[in-house]
């Protein structure tokens, strides 16, 4: 998925959680939505495509893998 599709997914979410290594970035899309450029900075990889894994779970968009985040979201 490219930038346009990534933005569509992001704008349909109420929360975005992006994991990059040990860092976790959280965005509340309704309370304090970042700019499109900021969203794409976090969602796209070096190839310009949506980073993997990407999972839409209810209204939350999870991008990247972090064991603690997955445990929090899926086992809470």
Secondary structure, 3 states (H helix, E strand, C coil): CCHHHHHHHHHHCCEEEEEECCEEEEEECCCCCCCHHHHHHHHECCCCCECCCEEEECCEEEECCCHHHHHHHHCC
